[in-house]
Amino acid sequence: MFSLVFQNAWFAAFLLNLFLISIAQRYPLLTKSGWINAGILGTILFACLGWKGWLSVVIYLFLGFLVTKIGFSYKKSKGVSEGRDGRRGPENVWGSAATGAILAILLEILHGHGQYLIFIGFASSFSAKLADTFGSEIGKRWGKKTYLITTFKPVSVGTDGAISTIGTFASLVGSFLMTCVMYSLSFLPSLKAFLIVFICGFIATLMESLFGALIQHKIKWLTNEVVNFIQTSFASILSVCLALLL
């Protein structure tokens, strides 16, 4: 009976994530509801992509948490820090990872067909999101001068569509780091795939700033989490298109 239970990849993934989250939830990474949703996400990733897909997003969450905590007291004093002392809620979990989860499920539905393109899209979604997190968090802390991406006029830190020199460089670093993670976990089989994911992750971050400056403040339902989903989806689509062309 025990062996029959573990022949079901989904049930095994659920049990594993339940066990791991019961241990990890004592750490201040996510809210209680955030942990529940992280468990759902982890189950999807482990069942569809195996331990490497699961681990890649764990590393993403960890790196995102670390960079959020850099200079947190300063950012809090300026009113530009993440709420809940940096803990992420369910909206943050899915805003960052919904695109990746959809691609993981698509790969399962297709029984592995199109793996190369799906893996590139999956990797790009998280490279884009980590690039955004690095640029935003480091830019808030050390970006002395911030400019609106559409006009390059000076604006206050935290303004939708604001960019800074150090924040832009940090976005490059974030995209590069996450691309390295995906490469080391065999989601990217070649240097060409590596460069596509790295570049698209960074481009999507610039697009997100442009989107924020032009549209986000005009539409009420365009929350940061919705914009994150648009950004990660854009990165995935762009990377797949480049992979097909190249």
C-alpha positions as CSV (number, residue, x, y, z in Angstrom):
1,M,0.0,0.0,0.0
2,F,2.8,2.4,0.9
3,S,4.4,1.9,-2.5
4,L,1.1,2.5,-4.3
5,V,0.7,5.8,-2.6
6,F,4.1,7.0,-3.9
7,Q,3.4,5.8,-7.4
8,N,1.2,8.9,-7.6
9,A,3.6,11.8,-8.2
10,W,1.0,14.4,-7.2
11,F,0.3,12.8,-3.9
12,A,3.9,12.2,-3.2
13,A,4.6,15.9,-4.1
14,F,1.9,17.0,-1.8
15,L,3.2,15.0,1.2
16,L,6.7,16.2,0.6
17,N,5.7,19.8,0.5
18,L,3.5,19.4,3.5
19,F,6.4,18.0,5.5
20,L,8.9,20.6,4.3
21,I,6.6,23.6,4.9
22,S,5.7,22.3,8.4
23,I,9.4,22.8,9.1
24,A,10.1,26.0,7.1
25,Q,7.0,28.0,8.2
26,R,8.8,28.9,11.5
27,Y,11.1,31.2,9.4
28,P,9.8,34.7,8.6
29,L,9.8,34.3,4.8
30,L,6.0,34.1,4.2
31,T,2.7,34.8,5.9
32,K,0.6,31.8,7.1
33,S,-1.5,32.0,4.0
34,G,1.6,32.6,1.9
35,W,3.0,29.3,3.2
36,I,-0.2,27.5,2.2
37,N,-0.1,28.9,-1.3
38,A,3.6,28.1,-1.5
39,G,2.7,24.5,-0.7
40,I,0.2,24.4,-3.5
41,L,2.9,25.9,-5.9
42,G,5.5,23.5,-4.6
43,T,3.2,20.5,-5.2
44,I,2.6,21.6,-8.8
45,L,6.3,22.2,-9.5
46,F,7.5,18.9,-7.9
47,A,4.8,16.8,-9.6
48,C,5.3,18.4,-13.1
49,L,9.0,19.2,-13.1
50,G,10.5,17.1,-10.4
51,W,12.9,18.2,-7.6
52,K,14.8,20.5,-9.9
53,G,11.8,22.6,-10.8
54,W,10.9,22.8,-7.1
55,L,14.4,23.7,-6.0
56,S,14.7,26.4,-8.6
57,V,11.8,28.3,-7.1
58,V,12.9,27.7,-3.5
59,I,16.2,29.3,-4.5
60,Y,14.3,32.2,-6.2
61,L,12.2,32.8,-3.1
62,F,15.3,32.7,-0.8
63,L,17.3,35.2,-3.0
64,G,14.3,37.4,-3.2
65,F,13.9,37.4,0.6
66,L,17.6,38.1,1.1
67,V,17.7,41.1,-1.2
68,T,14.4,42.4,0.4
69,K,16.1,42.4,3.8
70,I,19.1,44.4,2.6
71,G,18.8,47.8,4.2
72,F,15.3,47.0,5.3
73,S,15.4,49.4,8.3
74,Y,16.4,52.3,6.1
75,K,13.7,51.5,3.5
76,K,11.1,51.2,6.3
77,S,12.1,54.6,7.6
78,K,11.6,56.1,4.2
79,G,8.2,54.3,3.7
80,V,9.3,52.3,0.7
81,S,9.9,48.8,2.3
82,E,7.8,45.8,1.7
83,G,4.9,45.4,4.1
84,R,4.7,42.7,6.8
85,D,8.4,43.1,7.5
86,G,9.2,41.6,4.2
87,R,7.0,38.5,4.5
88,R,5.4,37.5,1.2
89,G,1.7,36.7,1.0
90,P,-0.3,34.5,-1.4
91,E,-0.6,37.4,-3.9
92,N,3.2,37.7,-4.0
93,V,3.6,34.0,-4.4
94,W,1.3,33.8,-7.5
95,G,2.3,37.2,-8.9
96,S,5.8,35.9,-9.1
97,A,5.2,32.2,-10.0
98,A,1.8,31.9,-11.7
99,T,3.5,32.0,-15.2
100,G,6.0,29.3,-14.2
101,A,3.3,27.1,-12.7
102,I,1.2,27.4,-15.8
103,L,4.2,26.3,-17.9
104,A,4.9,23.4,-15.6
105,I,1.3,22.2,-15.9
106,L,1.5,22.6,-19.7
107,L,4.5,20.4,-19.9
108,E,2.7,17.7,-17.9
109,I,-0.3,18.0,-20.2
110,L,1.9,17.7,-23.3
111,H,3.7,14.7,-21.8
112,G,7.1,16.4,-22.2
113,H,6.7,17.6,-25.7
114,G,8.1,21.1,-26.3
115,Q,10.3,20.8,-23.3
116,Y,13.1,23.0,-24.6
117,L,10.8,25.9,-25.3
118,I,8.8,25.4,-22.1
119,F,11.9,25.3,-20.0
120,I,13.2,28.5,-21.6
121,G,9.9,30.2,-20.8
122,F,9.9,28.8,-17.3
123,A,13.5,30.0,-16.6
124,S,12.8,33.4,-18.1
125,S,9.8,34.1,-15.9
126,F,11.8,33.7,-12.8
127,S,14.9,35.5,-14.2
128,A,12.6,38.4,-14.9
129,K,11.1,38.4,-11.5
130,L,14.3,38.2,-9.6
131,A,15.7,41.0,-11.8
132,D,12.7,43.1,-10.8
133,T,13.1,42.3,-7.1
134,F,16.9,43.1,-7.2
135,G,16.4,46.3,-9.1
136,S,13.5,47.5,-6.9
137,E,15.0,46.6,-3.5
138,I,18.6,47.7,-4.1
139,G,17.4,50.8,-6.0
140,K,15.2,51.8,-3.0
141,R,18.2,51.5,-0.7
142,W,21.1,52.9,-2.7
143,G,19.5,54.7,-5.7
144,K,20.2,58.3,-4.8
145,K,18.6,59.7,-8.0
146,T,15.6,58.0,-9.6
147,Y,14.1,58.9,-12.9
148,L,10.8,58.1,-14.6
149,I,11.6,55.7,-17.4
150,T,9.4,57.5,-19.9
151,T,10.7,61.0,-19.5
152,F,13.9,60.6,-17.4
153,K,12.6,63.4,-15.1
154,P,13.6,63.0,-11.4
155,V,10.9,61.3,-9.3
156,S,10.8,60.1,-5.7
157,V,12.0,56.6,-4.8
158,G,9.2,54.0,-5.1
159,T,7.3,55.8,-7.9
160,D,5.8,53.4,-10.4
161,G,8.1,53.4,-13.4
162,A,11.1,54.9,-11.5
163,I,14.5,53.6,-12.4
164,S,18.0,54.4,-11.1
165,T,21.5,53.6,-12.3
166,I,22.3,51.2,-9.4
167,G,18.8,49.7,-9.6
168,T,19.2,49.0,-13.3
169,F,22.6,47.3,-12.7
170,A,21.1,45.3,-9.8
171,S,18.4,44.1,-12.2
172,L,21.1,42.8,-14.5
173,V,22.7,41.0,-11.6
174,G,19.4,39.5,-10.5
175,S,18.6,38.2,-14.0
176,F,22.1,36.8,-14.3
177,L,22.0,35.0,-10.9
178,M,18.6,33.4,-11.6
179,T,19.7,32.3,-15.1
180,C,22.8,30.7,-13.5
181,V,20.5,28.8,-11.2
182,M,18.4,27.6,-14.1
183,Y,21.5,26.6,-16.1
184,S,23.0,24.7,-13.1
185,L,19.7,22.8,-12.7
186,S,19.8,21.8,-16.4
187,F,16.8,23.8,-17.6
188,L,19.0,25.6,-20.1
189,P,21.0,23.2,-22.3
190,S,23.3,25.7,-24.0
191,L,25.0,29.1,-23.9
192,K,22.5,30.3,-26.5
193,A,19.6,29.4,-24.2
194,F,21.4,31.0,-21.2
195,L,21.9,34.3,-23.1
196,I,18.2,34.3,-24.2
197,V,16.9,33.9,-20.7
198,F,19.4,36.4,-19.2
199,I,18.6,39.1,-21.8
200,C,14.8,38.5,-21.7
201,G,14.8,38.6,-17.9
202,F,16.4,42.0,-18.0
203,I,14.3,43.4,-20.9
204,A,11.1,42.3,-19.1
205,T,12.2,44.3,-16.1
206,L,12.5,47.5,-18.2
207,M,9.2,46.7,-19.8
208,E,7.6,46.4,-16.3
209,S,8.9,49.9,-15.4
210,L,7.6,51.3,-18.6
211,F,4.2,49.6,-18.0
212,G,4.1,51.0,-14.5
213,A,4.9,54.5,-15.7
214,L,2.3,54.5,-18.6
215,I,-0.6,52.4,-17.5
216,Q,-0.6,51.0,-14.0
217,H,-1.7,54.1,-12.2
218,K,-4.6,54.5,-14.6
219,I,-6.3,51.1,-14.0
220,K,-7.4,50.2,-10.5
221,W,-7.1,46.4,-10.8
222,L,-3.5,46.6,-12.1
223,T,-1.9,45.8,-8.7
224,N,1.8,45.1,-8.4
225,E,1.0,41.4,-8.4
226,V,-1.0,41.6,-11.6
227,V,1.9,43.6,-13.2
228,N,4.3,41.0,-12.0
229,F,2.3,38.3,-13.8
230,I,2.3,40.4,-17.0
231,Q,6.0,40.9,-16.7
232,T,6.9,37.2,-16.2
233,S,4.5,36.3,-19.0
234,F,6.1,38.8,-21.3
235,A,9.6,37.4,-20.5
236,S,8.4,33.9,-21.2
237,I,6.8,34.8,-24.5
238,L,9.7,36.9,-25.6
239,S,12.3,34.2,-24.8
240,V,10.3,31.5,-26.6
241,C,10.0,33.7,-29.7
242,L,13.8,34.4,-29.7
243,A,14.5,30.7,-29.2
244,L,12.3,29.9,-32.2
245,L,14.0,32.6,-34.3
246,L,17.5,31.7,-33.3
